[in-house]
């Protein structure tokens, strides 16, 4: 009789071996879960620490900005203004034949210089020139430090976001490992070969979670270094002072330490733009966008540079992308319309200008409807001025003034249908300027048409006889340095008494609001009138050398405008 040996169970049927493997796997997954839990807790702690650092720097920046702005405001608005007024009084007394009074005024003015570093430090102020270097004072007092603190806050906030993302992702890993433990545990409760399916699924899920966690753990959390931030802040301060070449070197230093420093690329691009290096500026703005600063300000600057180079299609595309990011950015609406105009799409440009003007009117209406009523956005007036200046520059370019200071413009050969563009630009310019005045003084957009006719201005000096009686006007477009009065003479018809008349005077492209005049018309329907720009009442002031633009508005409509020039003073050789 022979004895038969029972068959040896296979691995899949060996109960004891299965339990051993399952136990080992459950233990390993438990250890992995504990490790990931520790990493999640550490990431959360580092997230909190980075958040505290970001907030601390933000609060410091806010405090420094407030105190620095207050200090600079006192220095510029009180100390320097008082010093300037005292010296003006001294000059008036001297011109009036009272040297003793002039000396007293100057003595008090000298004492004023000790009340602020802006006046006492020769690095900021030379009494002989009479003009303080406010930009340098503000940069040294608070701007550079505030910029560095704000950048550190932003850098730590990026770190905070990175650790926060890591902590949240570790939670996902823990969830996956919990599912793996469930599958492994479930496999021990059933019999048969099906239990191996649950075990295999648990192992696969564990491997995926482990690989993901290892990859996440090895991913670095980077922060912009403090030396790079300090160099960047110096660059911002130098650019603010107009020291553009030195600012670029500072930004270069920051980028040498942190090649992907998006803010440094952006600011260096802006500095290149200020120097007229448009290609370098364009390259920096594009690099800043690729480095992660893909906001409306970058897109808007790119659109403008594309416009200046005559790449109107890309300018239109960039402006539209900017408006997708910020639909309320009025400047981008105006720039989109301008790019459409010079590309020959005049109807689309008109539609875009109308959208911009409607948006401006909506912003004014929203501010006035607030409780309590508020002022419109501070950028509104600037947006209108820039839009008008861009059209003025375009008109000058088509007229052949290649060195127009009004605004940068694209090459003439890039402008499609220049004659039609010129006519449309004049219409759009009048609409923009009229709506600017209407929204400022009535809160409503421009309506109706101008019925009155204002003939082109004649700029003139008054001629008087020996008795001081007016004899005639001496017309001119250019007046000598030291002139204290220019008369704007014009014929008119179709006017009505009571109509609102606004006068604006621009000096070298910027409105001098001290000349802004608002009055009700009272000179009848037709005739000849004059508007004086005059310091004749003073024995101190004269009209500064430069180019002047005078504009007259009737019921908010631009009725007439014209230019004159005050010549530069010539140095007398001894």
C-alpha positions in Angstrom: 0.0 0.0 0.0 1.5 3.4 -1.0 1.0 6.7 0.9 0.1 9.7 -1.3 1.6 13.2 -0.4 -1.0 16.0 -0.4 -0.3 18.7 -3.0 1.5 21.8 -1.8 -0.7 24.9 -1.9 0.2 27.6 -4.4 1.1 31.1 -3.4 -2.4 32.3 -4.4 -4.0 29.6 -2.1 -1.5 29.8 0.8 -3.6 31.4 3.6 -0.6 31.8 5.9 1.6 33.4 3.3 -1.2 35.8 2.2 -1.7 37.0 5.7 2.0 37.6 6.1 2.3 39.6 2.9 -0.9 41.6 3.8 0.4 42.4 7.3 3.8 43.6 5.9 2.0 45.8 3.3 -0.4 47.2 5.8 2.5 48.1 8.1 4.5 49.7 5.3 1.4 51.8 4.2 0.8 52.8 7.8 4.4 54.0 8.1 4.1 55.9 4.8 0.9 57.5 6.0 2.7 58.6 9.2 5.5 60.1 7.1 3.2 61.9 4.8 1.2 63.1 7.8 4.4 64.5 9.3 5.3 66.2 6.0 1.8 67.7 5.8 2.1 69.1 9.3 5.5 70.5 8.6 4.3 72.1 5.3 1.4 73.7 7.3 3.8 75.1 9.8 6.0 76.6 7.2 2.9 78.0 5.5 2.0 79.8 8.7 5.5 81.0 9.2 5.7 82.4 5.7 2.3 84.1 6.1 3.4 85.8 9.3 6.6 87.0 7.5 4.6 88.3 4.6 2.2 90.2 6.9 5.0 91.6 9.0 6.7 93.1 6.0 3.4 94.3 4.6 2.7 96.2 7.9 6.2 97.6 8.0 5.9 98.8 4.4 2.5 100.4 5.1 3.9 102.2 8.2 7.0 103.4 6.4 4.9 104.6 3.5 2.5 106.6 5.7 5.2 108.2 7.8 7.5 108.8 4.8 4.7 110.4 2.7 3.8 112.6 5.7 7.4 113.7 6.1 7.8 114.4 2.4 4.4 116.1 2.3 5.5 118.5 5.0 8.8 119.2 3.4 7.4 119.9 0.0 4.0 121.3 0.9 4.8 123.3 4.0 8.5 124.0 4.4 9.5 124.5 0.8 6.3 126.3 -0.1 6.8 128.8 2.8 10.5 129.2 1.8 9.4 129.9 -1.8 6.7 132.4 -0.8 9.1 134.3 1.4 11.6 134.6 -1.4 8.9 135.7 -3.7 7.9 138.4 -1.2 11.6 139.4 -0.9 11.8 139.8 -4.7 8.6 141.8 -4.8 9.9 144.1 -2.1 13.2 144.5 -3.8 11.5 145.3 -7.1 9.3 147.7 -5.2 12.2 149.6 -3.8 12.2 148.2 -0.3 15.5 146.4 0.2 15.2 146.3 4.0 11.9 144.4 3.8 13.5 142.1 1.2 16.4 141.4 3.6 14.0 140.5 6.4 12.1 138.1 4.2 15.3 136.4 3.1 16.4 136.1 6.7 13.2 134.3 7.6 13.5 132.1 4.5 17.0 131.1 5.6 15.7 130.0 9.0 13.0 127.9 7.1 15.8 125.8 5.5 16.6 124.3 9.0 13.1 122.9 9.4 13.4 120.0 7.0 16.2 117.9 5.5 14.8 118.7 2.1 16.0 122.2 2.5 19.0 121.8 4.8 20.7 119.0 3.0 22.7 120.1 -0.1 22.1 116.7 -1.6 18.5 117.7 -2.1 18.5 121.5 -2.3 20.6 124.3 -3.7 19.1 127.7 -2.7 20.7 129.3 -5.7 18.6 127.2 -8.1 15.5 127.5 -5.9 14.3 124.0 -6.9 14.6 121.1 -4.5 15.2 117.5 -5.7 12.0 116.2 -4.3 12.2 112.9 -6.1 15.6 112.1 -4.6 14.4 113.2 -1.1 11.3 110.9 -1.4 13.4 108.0 -2.7 15.9 108.3 0.1 13.3 109.0 2.8 10.9 106.1 2.2 10.4 105.0 -1.4 13.4 102.6 -1.6 12.8 101.1 1.8 9.0 100.7 1.2 9.7 99.1 -2.2 12.1 96.6 -0.5 9.7 95.8 2.3 6.8 95.4 -0.2 8.9 93.0 -2.3 9.9 91.0 0.7 6.2 90.7 1.6 5.3 89.6 -1.9 8.2 87.1 -1.9 7.2 85.5 1.4 3.6 85.4 0.2 4.7 83.4 -2.8 6.5 81.0 -0.4 3.3 80.9 1.7 1.3 79.9 -1.3 3.8 77.2 -2.3 3.8 75.6 1.2 0.0 75.9 1.3 -0.2 74.1 -1.9 2.1 71.4 -0.6 0.2 71.0 2.6 -3.1 70.6 0.7 -1.6 68.1 -1.7 -0.2 66.0 1.1 -3.8 65.8 2.4 -4.7 64.3 -1.0 -1.9 61.8 -0.5 -3.2 60.9 2.9 -6.6 60.3 1.5 -5.2 58.0 -1.2 -3.2 56.1 1.3 -6.3 55.7 3.5 -8.0 54.1 0.5 -5.0 51.8 0.0 -5.2 50.7 3.6 -8.9 50.1 3.2 -8.3 47.8 0.2 -5.5 45.9 1.9 -7.6 45.4 5.0 -10.6 44.4 2.9 -8.4 41.8 1.2 -7.8 40.0 4.5 -11.5 39.5 5.1 -12.3 37.6 2.0 -11.1 34.2 0.7 -10.1 33.0 -2.7 -8.0 34.4 -5.3 -10.2 37.6 -5.6 -8.5 38.9 -2.5 -5.3 39.3 -4.5 -7.1 41.8 -6.7 -7.8 44.1 -3.8 -4.3 43.7 -2.5 -2.8 44.5 -6.0 -5.1 47.6 -6.2 -3.9 48.7 -2.8 -0.3 48.3 -3.8 -0.7 50.2 -7.0 -2.5 53.1 -5.3 0.2 53.1 -2.6 3.0 53.3 -5.3 1.2 56.2 -7.0 0.8 58.1 -3.8 4.4 57.4 -2.8 5.8 58.6 -6.1 3.6 61.7 -6.1 4.6 62.5 -2.5 8.3 62.0 -3.2 8.1 64.3 -6.2 6.3 66.9 -4.2 8.8 66.7 -1.4 11.7 67.2 -3.7 10.1 70.2 -5.5 12.0 73.3 -4.2 10.2 76.2 -2.6 12.1 79.2 -3.9 12.1 82.8 -2.7 13.7 85.8 -4.3 16.9 86.6 -2.4 17.2 89.7 -0.3 20.2 91.0 -2.2 18.2 90.8 -5.4 15.3 92.6 -3.8 17.6 95.3 -2.4 19.1 95.9 -5.9 15.6 96.0 -7.4 14.5 98.6 -4.8 17.5 100.7 -5.6 16.6 100.6 -9.2 13.1 101.7 -8.5 14.4 104.6 -6.5 16.8 105.7 -9.2 14.2 105.4 -11.9 11.9 107.6 -9.8 14.6 110.2 -9.7 15.1 110.1 -13.4 18.5 108.4 -13.1 17.6 105.9 -15.8 21.0 104.6 -16.7 21.9 103.9 -13.1 18.5 102.3 -12.6 19.1 99.9 -15.4 22.4 98.9 -13.9 20.6 98.2 -10.6 18.0 96.1 -12.3 20.7 94.3 -14.2 22.3 93.5 -10.8 19.0 92.2 -9.5 18.5 90.0 -12.5 22.0 88.7 -12.3 21.1 87.3 -8.9 17.6 86.2 -9.8 17.3 85.8 -13.6 13.5 85.1 -13.5 12.7 88.2 -11.3 9.5 89.3 -13.1 9.2 92.7 -11.4 12.8 93.6 -12.2 12.2 92.7 -15.8 9.0 94.8 -15.8 10.7 97.9 -14.2 13.7 97.6 -16.4 11.4 97.6 -19.4 9.7 100.7 -18.1 13.1 102.4 -17.7 14.2 101.4 -21.2 10.9 102.9 -22.4 11.7 106.2 -20.6 15.0 106.3 -22.4 13.4 105.7 -25.8 14.9 102.2 -26.1 11.7 100.6 -27.4 13.1 97.3 -28.6 14.8 96.7 -25.2 11.7 97.7 -23.4 9.6 95.3 -25.5 12.0 92.4 -24.9 11.8 93.1 -21.1 8.0 93.3 -21.0 7.8 90.0 -23.0 10.3 88.4 -20.6 8.4 89.6 -17.6 5.2 88.1 -19.0 6.9 84.7 -19.6 8.4 84.9 -16.1 4.9 85.0 -14.6 3.9 88.6 -14.5 1.0 88.2 -16.9 -1.2 91.1 -15.6 -3.0 93.9 -17.3 -0.1 96.4 -16.8 2.3 94.2 -18.7 -0.2 93.6 -21.5 -1.1 97.3 -21.8 2.6 98.3 -22.0 3.2 95.6 -24.7 0.3 96.8 -26.7 1.6 100.4 -26.6 5.1 99.4 -27.7 3.7 97.3 -30.5 1.7 100.4 -31.6 4.9 102.6 -31.6 6.7 100.1 -33.8 3.8 99.9 -36.2 2.8 96.4 -35.4 -0.8 97.3 -35.1 -2.2 93.7 -35.3 -0.3 92.6 -32.3 -1.2 95.9 -30.5 -4.9 95.2 -31.1 -4.5 91.6 -29.9 -2.6 92.7 -26.8 -5.1 95.4 -25.9 -8.0 93.0 -26.3 -6.2 90.4 -24.1 -5.6 93.2 -21.5 -9.3 94.1 -21.6 -10.2 90.4 -21.0 -8.1 90.6 -17.8 -9.4 94.1 -16.8 -12.5 95.2 -18.7 -12.6 98.5 -16.8 -9.2 99.7 -17.8 -10.1 102.8 -19.6 -6.6 103.5 -21.0 -6.6 100.1 -22.8 -10.0 100.9 -24.4 -8.5 104.2 -25.7 -5.3 102.5 -26.9 -7.3 99.7 -28.6 -9.3 102.4 -30.5 -6.1 104.2 -31.5 -4.5 101.0 -32.8 -7.6 100.2 -34.8 -7.6 103.8 -36.2 -4.0 103.7 -37.5 -4.5 100.3 -39.0 -7.3 101.8 -41.2 -10.2 100.2 -39.3 -11.9 103.5 -38.8 -15.4 102.3 -38.1 -14.2 99.8 -35.5 -12.1 102.6 -34.0 -15.1 104.8 -33.7 -17.0 102.0 -31.9 -14.1 101.4 -29.5 -13.9 105.1 -28.7 -17.6 105.2 -28.0 -17.2 102.2 -25.7 -14.4 104.0 -23.8 -16.5 107.2 -23.4 -19.5 105.1 -22.2 -17.3 103.4 -19.7 -16.0 106.8 -18.5 -19.5 108.1 -18.1 -20.5 105.0 -16.2 -17.6 105.4 -13.8 -18.6 109.1 -13.1 -22.2 108.1 -12.6 -21.3 105.3 -10.2 -19.2 107.7 -8.2 -21.9 110.3 -8.0 -24.6 107.7 -7.1 -22.5 106.4 -4.1 -23.7 107.3 -0.6 -22.2 109.6 0.2 -21.2 110.8 -3.4 -17.6 110.2 -4.3 -15.1 111.7 -6.7 -14.6 109.8 -9.9 -11.4 107.6 -10.1 -8.2 109.7 -10.0 -7.0 108.1 -13.2 -10.0 109.2 -15.2 -8.7 112.7 -16.1 -5.2 111.3 -16.8 -6.8 108.7 -19.2 -8.6 111.4 -21.1 -5.4 113.6 -21.3 -3.3 110.7 -22.5 -5.9 109.6 -25.1 -6.0 113.2 -26.4 -2.3 113.6 -26.4 -1.9 110.3 -28.4 -4.3 111.7 -31.1 -2.5 115.1 -31.1 0.8 113.2 -31.6 -0.8 111.2 -34.5 -2.0 114.4 -36.1 1.4 116.0 -35.7 3.0 112.9 -37.3 0.8 113.0 -40.3 1.4 116.8 -40.6 5.1 116.1 -40.7 6.2 117.1 -37.3 8.6 114.3 -36.6 9.8 115.7 -33.3 6.4 116.3 -31.7 6.6 116.3 -27.9 3.0 115.6 -27.6 3.3 111.9 -27.8 5.2 109.0 -29.3 3.8 107.9 -32.6 4.4 105.0 -35.1 6.3 105.6 -38.3 4.3 107.5 -40.9 4.7 104.7 -43.5 3.1 102.3 -41.2 -0.2 104.3 -40.9 -2.9 103.0 -43.2 -4.9 105.6 -45.2 -3.3 108.7 -43.4 -5.7 111.2 -44.9 -8.8 109.4 -43.7 -7.1 108.7 -40.4 -6.3 112.4 -40.0 -9.9 113.4 -40.5 -11.2 110.8 -38.1 -8.5 111.6 -35.5 -9.7 115.3 -35.4 -13.3 114.1 -34.8 -12.3 111.7 -32.1 -10.0 114.3 -30.4 -12.9 116.8 -30.2 -15.2 114.1 -28.7 -12.6 113.0 -26.1 -11.9 116.6 -25.0 -15.5 117.6 -25.0 -16.6 114.6 -23.0 -13.7 115.2 -20.5 -15.0 118.7 -19.8 -18.7 117.6 -19.8 -18.1 114.8 -17.3 -16.0 117.0 -15.1 -18.5 119.9 -14.9 -21.9 118.3 -15.5 -21.4 114.7 -14.7 -23.0 113.8 -18.0 -21.5 112.8 -21.4 -21.3 115.3 -24.2 -24.5 115.9 -26.1 -25.7 117.9 -29.1 -23.6 120.0 -31.5 -21.8 123.3 -31.2 -23.9 126.0 -32.7 -21.5 128.9 -32.1 -18.6 129.7 -34.4 -15.3 130.7 -32.9 -12.7 131.9 -35.4 -9.0 130.8 -35.1 -7.2 132.5 -32.3 -4.9 135.4 -32.8 -2.2 135.6 -30.2 -1.0 139.2 -29.6 0.6 141.8 -27.4 -1.3 145.0 -26.7 0.1 148.2 -28.0 -0.4 151.3 -25.8 0.2 155.0 -26.4 2.1 157.4 -24.2 -1.0 157.9 -22.0 -1.4 154.2 -21.5 -4.4 154.0 -23.8 -4.8 150.9 -25.9 -3.9 151.4 -29.6 -3.8 148.1 -31.3 -2.9 144.4 -31.1 0.6 143.2 -32.3 0.0 139.6 -33.4 2.6 137.0 -33.1 3.0 133.2 -32.7 6.3 133.6 -30.8 7.0 136.0 -28.0 10.3 137.0 -26.3 11.5 135.6 -23.1 10.2 137.5 -20.1 6.8 138.4 -21.6 4.3 138.8 -18.9 1.1 138.9 -21.0 -0.3 137.3 -24.1 -3.8 138.1 -25.4 -5.9 135.6 -27.1 -8.1 137.5 -29.6 -10.9 136.0 -31.7 -14.0 136.7 -33.6 -17.2 134.9 -32.7 -20.8 134.5 -33.7 -23.8 132.4 -32.7 -23.0 132.7 -29.0 -25.6 133.1 -26.3 -25.2 134.9 -23.0 -25.2 132.5 -20.1 -23.4 129.7 -22.0 -20.7 127.9 -20.0 -17.2 128.7 -21.2 -14.1 126.9 -20.0 -10.6 127.9 -20.8 -7.7 125.4 -20.6 -4.0 126.2 -21.0 -1.4 123.5 -21.6 2.3 124.2 -21.0 4.6 121.8 -22.8 1.9 119.2 -23.0 0.7 119.4 -19.4 -2.3 121.4 -18.3 -1.4 124.3 -16.0 -4.6 124.2 -13.9 -3.7 127.6 -12.4 -4.9 129.1 -15.7 -8.2 127.1 -15.8 -11.0 129.6 -16.1 -14.8 128.8 -15.9 -17.2 131.6 -16.7 -20.7 132.4 -18.1 -20.6 134.1 -21.5 -21.8 137.7 -21.4 -20.4 139.4 -24.5 -23.4 138.9 -26.8 -24.1 136.9 -29.9 -21.3 138.2 -32.2 -18.2 140.3 -32.1 -14.5 140.3 -31.1 -13.3 139.2 -27.7 -10.0 138.6 -25.9 -8.8 136.3 -23.2 -5.7 137.4 -21.4 -2.9 135.2 -20.1 -1.4 137.9 -17.9 1.1 138.4 -15.1 1.0 142.2 -15.8 -0.3 142.8 -12.3 2.9 141.4 -10.8 6.4 142.7 -10.7 7.7 139.2 -10.1 6.2 136.7 -12.4 6.5 136.2 -16.2 5.3 133.6 -18.6 7.8 130.6 -18.6 9.6 129.7 -21.8 8.0 126.9 -23.7 5.0 126.0 -25.9 1.5 126.9 -24.9 -1.7 125.4 -26.1 -4.9 127.3 -25.3 -8.3 125.7 -25.7 -11.8 127.2 -25.4 -14.9 125.1 -24.7 -18.5 126.3 -25.1 -21.1 124.2 -23.3 -18.3 121.5 -23.0 -17.8 121.4 -26.8 -14.2 122.1 -28.0 -14.8 125.4 -29.8 -11.2 126.5 -30.8 -7.6 125.8 -29.9 -4.2 127.3 -30.8 -0.5 127.4 -30.0 2.0 130.1 -29.2 5.6 130.0 -27.9 7.6 131.9 -25.3 11.3 132.0 -26.4 14.1 130.6 -24.3 16.2 133.1 -22.4 19.5 133.7 -24.0 22.6 133.9 -21.8 24.5 137.2 -22.0 28.2 136.7 -22.3 30.4 138.9 -20.2 
